[in-house]
Amino acid sequence: MDAHVTAMVPIKKHSERLPGKNFRDFNGRPLYHWILDELEAVDAIDRIVVNTDADEVIENAPEEFDVEISERPEYLRDDEVTTNIVKYEIEHGNSDIYMHTYCTNPLLTAETISEALHEFADSPDHDSLLPVTPHYMWFYDADFKPINHDPHELERTQDMTPVYEDNSVLYIYTEETIEKTGHRLGTNPLPFEIDDVEASDIDVLSDFKVAESLHQLRTDGEL
């Protein structure tokens, strides 16, 4: 792939629902180490930027990984600022393609990241990549109206038309996308399927324990 690619990982010090989750021991290492391992293994990535306000990451990550630390300015240290962090890093970067992912997705693999980058690079009609997970189950909206099925006609779940979840595991876009929409998704995103294991996301303690168990099973070759 000829395009220059920057991968960004925002790592914040504060975690509201699970204190210190980004630095907790996850199968023998701090949680944030696992995604940096996977990013380093992707040949298509030229530059890895860690945007953080955490002293532990600032001091230790460059010793363990080939990453650049972007110390987060004070005005970007609120809990809901991902899009602003993306804009900040793009303003300070110079790449053809940008992507970002999170250390709370420790089961995402280098192979999947590489496949997503190559599919996006080979899809010039699309201005961004949307990570989705298909769900084959009976869904209802907030008014309990069926979304994807007729409740009076029993359909096997494996035969259903899936409903897709934006799993937020990784996003890919260009500087032009951000300038045009002000968002990580453009006007014509490329859907990219990621299975529910790799799409595991850690918000609370139960998520952490489940992800850690799945990760160990995969490490042991049992998943």
C-alpha positions as CSV (number, residue, x, y, z in Angstrom):
1,M,0.0,0.0,0.0
2,D,1.5,3.3,-1.1
3,A,-0.5,5.6,1.2
4,H,1.1,7.0,4.3
5,V,-0.9,5.8,7.3
6,T,-1.1,7.2,10.8
7,A,-2.7,5.2,13.6
8,M,-4.0,7.0,16.6
9,V,-4.8,5.6,20.1
10,P,-6.4,7.9,22.6
11,I,-5.6,6.8,26.2
12,K,-7.0,8.8,29.0
13,K,-6.0,8.8,32.6
14,H,-9.5,9.0,34.0
15,S,-12.1,6.2,33.5
16,E,-15.5,6.8,35.0
17,R,-17.1,3.4,34.9
18,L,-14.1,1.3,35.6
19,P,-11.3,3.3,37.4
20,G,-7.9,2.8,36.0
21,K,-9.1,0.3,33.4
22,N,-6.6,1.3,30.7
23,F,-3.7,0.3,33.0
24,R,-5.1,-2.7,34.8
25,D,-3.4,-6.0,34.5
26,F,-4.9,-7.9,31.5
27,N,-3.4,-11.4,31.2
28,G,0.0,-10.3,32.6
29,R,0.3,-6.8,31.0
30,P,-1.3,-3.4,31.3
31,L,-4.4,-3.4,29.1
32,Y,-3.1,-0.6,26.8
33,H,-0.1,-2.7,25.8
34,W,-2.1,-5.2,23.8
35,I,-3.5,-2.8,21.1
36,L,-0.1,-1.2,20.7
37,D,1.4,-4.7,20.1
38,E,-1.2,-5.3,17.3
39,L,-0.7,-1.9,15.7
40,E,3.1,-2.4,15.6
41,A,2.5,-5.7,13.7
42,V,0.7,-4.0,10.8
43,D,3.1,-3.3,8.0
44,A,0.8,-0.7,6.4
45,I,1.0,1.6,9.4
46,D,3.8,4.1,9.2
47,R,3.3,6.0,12.4
48,I,1.6,5.3,15.7
49,V,0.5,8.2,17.8
50,V,-0.7,7.8,21.4
51,N,-2.7,10.8,22.6
52,T,-2.8,10.7,26.4
53,D,-2.8,12.6,29.6
54,A,-1.6,9.6,31.6
55,D,1.8,9.9,33.2
56,E,2.3,6.1,33.1
57,V,1.8,6.0,29.3
58,I,3.9,9.1,28.7
59,E,6.8,7.7,30.7
60,N,6.7,4.0,29.7
61,A,5.1,3.5,26.3
62,P,8.0,4.9,24.3
63,E,10.3,2.4,26.1
64,E,8.1,-0.5,25.1
65,F,6.8,0.5,21.7
66,D,7.7,2.4,18.6
67,V,5.2,5.2,19.2
68,E,5.0,8.9,19.4
69,I,3.5,10.5,22.5
70,S,1.1,13.4,22.0
71,E,0.5,14.8,25.4
72,R,-3.1,15.8,25.5
73,P,-3.8,19.6,26.1
74,E,-5.9,20.5,29.1
75,Y,-8.8,21.6,27.0
76,L,-9.1,18.1,25.5
77,R,-9.2,16.3,28.8
78,D,-13.0,16.0,29.2
79,D,-14.7,12.6,28.9
80,E,-16.4,13.2,25.6
81,V,-13.8,14.6,23.2
82,T,-12.8,11.8,20.7
83,T,-13.7,13.8,17.6
84,N,-11.8,16.8,18.9
85,I,-8.7,14.7,19.6
86,V,-8.9,13.3,16.0
87,K,-9.0,16.9,14.7
88,Y,-6.1,17.9,16.9
89,E,-3.9,15.1,15.7
90,I,-4.8,15.6,12.0
91,E,-3.8,19.3,12.4
92,H,-0.4,18.1,13.7
93,G,0.1,15.3,11.2
94,N,0.6,14.8,7.5
95,S,-0.8,11.4,6.3
96,D,-2.9,10.2,3.5
97,I,-5.0,7.9,5.7
98,Y,-5.8,8.1,9.4
99,M,-7.2,5.5,11.7
100,H,-8.0,5.3,15.3
101,T,-8.7,2.5,17.7
102,Y,-8.8,2.0,21.5
103,C,-6.9,0.1,24.1
104,T,-10.3,-1.1,25.4
105,N,-10.5,-3.4,22.3
106,P,-7.7,-5.8,23.2
107,L,-9.0,-8.7,21.0
108,L,-8.7,-6.7,17.8
109,T,-6.0,-8.3,15.7
110,A,-3.3,-7.0,13.4
111,E,-4.7,-9.1,10.6
112,T,-8.1,-7.4,10.9
113,I,-6.6,-3.9,11.1
114,S,-4.4,-4.7,8.0
115,E,-7.4,-6.0,6.0
116,A,-9.5,-2.9,6.9
117,L,-6.7,-0.5,5.8
118,H,-6.2,-2.3,2.5
119,E,-9.9,-2.5,1.8
120,F,-10.3,1.2,2.4
121,A,-7.2,2.1,0.3
122,D,-8.7,0.0,-2.5
123,S,-12.1,1.6,-2.3
124,P,-11.6,5.2,-3.6
125,D,-15.4,5.8,-3.9
126,H,-15.6,5.6,-0.1
127,D,-14.5,8.4,2.2
128,S,-14.3,6.5,5.5
129,L,-14.6,3.0,7.0
130,L,-17.4,2.0,9.3
131,P,-16.7,-1.0,11.6
132,V,-19.8,-3.1,12.0
133,T,-20.9,-6.3,13.7
134,P,-23.8,-8.2,12.3
135,H,-26.5,-9.5,14.7
136,Y,-28.9,-12.3,13.8
137,M,-31.6,-11.8,16.4
138,W,-35.1,-10.4,16.7
139,F,-34.9,-6.7,17.4
140,Y,-37.5,-4.1,18.4
141,D,-37.3,-0.3,18.4
142,A,-38.1,2.0,21.4
143,D,-41.8,1.6,20.7
144,F,-41.5,-2.2,20.6
145,K,-42.2,-2.3,16.9
146,P,-40.2,-5.1,15.2
147,I,-37.2,-3.8,13.2
148,N,-36.1,-6.9,11.2
149,H,-38.7,-9.5,11.6
150,D,-42.4,-10.4,11.6
151,P,-43.2,-11.6,15.2
152,H,-46.2,-13.6,13.8
153,E,-44.0,-15.6,11.5
154,L,-41.2,-17.5,13.3
155,E,-38.0,-17.3,11.4
156,R,-34.8,-19.1,12.3
157,T,-32.2,-16.5,13.5
158,Q,-29.6,-17.9,11.2
159,D,-31.8,-17.2,8.2
160,M,-32.6,-13.6,9.2
161,T,-31.5,-10.4,7.6
162,P,-28.9,-9.1,10.1
163,V,-29.0,-5.8,12.0
164,Y,-25.6,-4.1,12.0
165,E,-24.0,-2.5,15.1
166,D,-21.4,0.3,14.8
167,N,-19.0,-1.4,17.1
168,S,-16.5,1.5,17.3
169,V,-13.5,-0.8,17.3
170,L,-11.6,1.1,14.6
171,Y,-12.4,4.0,12.2
172,I,-10.5,4.9,9.0
173,Y,-10.8,8.3,7.2
174,T,-8.8,11.0,5.5
175,E,-8.1,14.6,6.4
176,E,-10.6,15.6,3.7
177,T,-13.3,13.5,5.4
178,I,-12.9,15.4,8.7
179,E,-12.8,18.7,7.0
180,K,-16.0,18.0,5.1
181,T,-18.1,16.4,7.8
182,G,-16.4,17.3,11.0
183,H,-16.7,13.6,11.9
184,R,-14.9,10.3,11.7
185,L,-17.6,9.1,9.3
186,G,-17.9,10.6,5.8
187,T,-20.9,10.7,3.5
188,N,-20.2,7.4,1.9
189,P,-18.5,5.0,4.5
190,L,-17.3,1.6,3.6
191,P,-19.0,-1.0,5.9
192,F,-16.4,-3.5,7.3
193,E,-17.6,-6.5,9.3
194,I,-15.8,-7.5,12.5
195,D,-16.9,-10.5,14.5
196,D,-18.3,-10.1,18.0
197,V,-15.1,-11.5,19.6
198,E,-12.7,-9.0,18.0
199,A,-15.3,-6.3,18.6
200,S,-15.3,-6.9,22.4
201,D,-15.2,-3.6,24.1
202,I,-14.4,-2.9,27.8
203,D,-16.5,-0.4,29.7
204,V,-17.2,-2.1,33.0
205,L,-15.7,-4.8,35.1
206,S,-17.8,-7.6,33.6
207,D,-16.6,-6.6,30.2
208,F,-13.0,-6.7,31.4
209,K,-13.4,-10.2,32.8
210,V,-15.1,-11.6,29.7
211,A,-12.5,-10.0,27.4
212,E,-9.7,-11.3,29.5
213,S,-11.1,-14.8,29.4
214,L,-11.7,-14.7,25.6
215,H,-8.1,-13.3,25.1
216,Q,-6.6,-16.2,27.2
217,L,-8.7,-18.8,25.3
218,R,-7.4,-17.4,22.0
219,T,-3.8,-17.3,23.3
220,D,-4.2,-21.0,24.3
221,G,-5.5,-21.9,20.8
222,E,-8.9,-22.8,22.2
223,L,-10.9,-20.0,20.4
